[in-house]
Amino acid sequence: MSRGRYLVSSYGDNQEGTRVGLAKFFELCQRHGSGVIVVPTIGNVKGTMFSQVLPEALANTLITKRTVTFAEGQTITLCGSTTLKNFTQAKVYLALWGQADTIEKIERDCYSCTAEVFVTWLPEDSKEWARKHKVTTIYDDGVKSTPGF
């Protein structure tokens, strides 16, 4: 089975890009099964866009309990990039505000993965991944960083 790869090319704290990435992630979870949201540092999630973009109850439950189970039996788990190695059996992954090494860990270690969404913090973090794989860009905020500024 081929793996679906979706890119949200976003720069910094882009709420719309985060919203698009989360929506695609939940859509893919409905289709494929349980998922994992990987953030850079789990201790820093509270009070970020994560809490502003998701419904408050869902965001708070994920932040405090780390896992939510839906009526259909699917689970959504929140983990930090350093603990991803403990969550490699899901079907869908969302690298939220990820860096190149996070998406490569998902590629390398998550054998059950059927779909992944990568929401960048810096658009250039996705260049090597997009070069190696067939990636569908679902959002591009169009902001280009300028060296020296």
C-alpha positions as CSV (number, residue, x, y, z in Angstrom):
1,M,0.0,0.0,0.0
2,S,1.3,3.4,-0.9
3,R,1.7,6.1,1.7
4,G,-0.1,9.4,1.3
5,R,2.0,12.5,2.0
6,Y,0.5,15.9,2.4
7,L,2.4,19.2,2.9
8,V,1.3,22.4,4.6
9,S,4.1,24.8,3.6
10,S,3.7,27.3,6.4
11,Y,5.9,29.9,8.0
12,G,5.9,30.4,11.7
13,D,2.7,30.6,13.8
14,N,0.3,30.5,10.8
15,Q,-3.1,29.6,12.3
16,E,-4.7,28.9,8.9
17,G,-1.9,26.5,7.9
18,T,-2.3,24.8,11.3
19,R,-6.0,24.5,10.8
20,V,-5.6,23.1,7.3
21,G,-3.1,20.5,8.6
22,L,-5.3,19.4,11.5
23,A,-8.4,19.2,9.2
24,K,-6.5,16.9,6.8
25,F,-5.2,14.8,9.6
26,F,-8.7,14.2,11.1
27,E,-10.1,13.5,7.6
28,L,-7.3,10.9,7.1
29,C,-7.9,9.3,10.5
30,Q,-11.6,8.8,9.7
31,R,-10.5,7.0,6.5
32,H,-7.5,5.0,7.8
33,G,-7.7,4.7,11.6
34,S,-5.9,6.0,14.6
35,G,-3.4,8.8,14.4
36,V,-0.6,10.6,16.2
37,I,0.1,14.3,16.4
38,V,3.8,15.0,16.8
39,V,4.8,18.4,18.2
40,P,8.3,19.7,18.8
41,T,8.0,19.9,22.6
42,I,4.9,18.6,24.4
43,G,5.4,20.8,27.4
44,N,5.1,23.9,25.3
45,V,1.8,23.1,23.5
46,K,-0.6,24.6,26.0
47,G,-1.4,28.2,25.1
48,T,-0.2,27.8,21.5
49,M,-2.1,27.7,18.2
50,F,-2.9,24.1,19.1
51,S,-5.3,25.3,21.8
52,Q,-6.6,28.1,19.6
53,V,-7.3,26.0,16.5
54,L,-8.8,22.8,18.0
55,P,-12.0,22.8,20.0
56,E,-11.0,23.7,23.6
57,A,-12.2,20.5,25.2
58,L,-10.4,18.3,22.6
59,A,-7.2,20.4,22.9
60,N,-7.3,20.3,26.8
61,T,-7.9,16.5,26.8
62,L,-5.0,15.8,24.4
63,I,-2.7,18.1,26.4
64,T,-3.5,16.6,29.8
65,K,-4.3,12.9,28.9
66,R,-2.3,12.7,25.7
67,T,-4.9,10.3,24.1
68,V,-8.5,10.7,23.0
69,T,-10.6,7.7,21.9
70,F,-13.6,8.4,19.7
71,A,-16.8,6.4,19.5
72,E,-15.6,4.5,16.4
73,G,-12.7,3.2,18.4
74,Q,-10.1,5.4,16.8
75,T,-7.5,7.1,19.0
76,I,-5.7,10.3,18.6
77,T,-2.4,10.6,20.5
78,L,-0.3,13.7,21.2
79,C,3.5,13.2,21.6
80,G,6.6,15.2,21.4
81,S,9.3,14.5,18.8
82,T,11.6,13.0,21.3
83,T,9.0,10.4,22.3
84,L,7.8,9.5,18.8
85,K,9.7,6.2,19.1
86,N,7.0,5.1,21.5
87,F,4.2,5.7,19.1
88,T,5.1,4.0,15.8
89,Q,2.1,1.8,15.2
90,A,-0.5,4.4,14.1
91,K,-1.9,4.7,10.6
92,V,-1.9,8.5,10.3
93,Y,0.8,11.0,11.5
94,L,0.7,14.8,11.7
95,A,4.1,16.5,12.2
96,L,2.8,19.8,13.5
97,W,5.3,22.7,13.2
98,G,7.9,20.0,12.4
99,Q,11.4,20.0,11.3
100,A,13.0,17.9,8.6
101,D,14.3,15.3,11.2
102,T,10.8,14.8,12.6
103,I,9.3,13.9,9.2
104,E,12.2,11.7,8.4
105,K,11.7,9.8,11.7
106,I,8.1,9.2,10.7
107,E,9.2,8.0,7.3
108,R,11.8,5.6,8.8
109,D,10.2,4.3,12.0
110,C,6.5,4.3,11.5
111,Y,5.9,1.1,9.4
112,S,2.1,1.1,9.8
113,C,1.7,4.6,8.5
114,T,-0.6,5.0,5.5
115,A,-0.7,8.8,5.5
116,E,1.2,11.7,6.9
117,V,0.7,15.4,7.1
118,F,3.7,17.8,7.6
119,V,2.9,21.4,8.8
120,T,6.2,23.2,8.6
121,W,7.5,26.0,10.8
122,L,10.0,26.9,8.2
123,P,9.1,26.0,4.6
124,E,12.6,24.9,3.8
125,D,12.3,22.1,6.3
126,S,10.2,20.2,3.8
127,K,12.4,20.5,0.7
128,E,14.4,17.3,1.1
129,W,11.3,15.3,2.0
130,A,9.4,16.6,-1.0
131,R,12.4,15.8,-3.2
132,K,12.5,12.2,-2.0
133,H,8.8,11.5,-2.1
134,K,5.7,12.2,-4.0
135,V,4.1,14.9,-1.8
136,T,0.8,16.7,-2.3
137,T,0.9,20.3,-1.2
138,I,-2.5,21.2,0.4
139,Y,-1.5,24.7,1.6
140,D,1.2,27.1,0.9
141,D,1.2,30.5,2.6
142,G,3.5,31.9,0.0
143,V,5.8,33.7,2.5
144,K,9.4,33.4,1.4
145,S,12.2,34.0,3.9
146,T,14.8,36.4,2.7
147,P,18.4,35.9,3.8
148,G,19.6,38.6,6.1
149,F,16.1,39.8,7.2
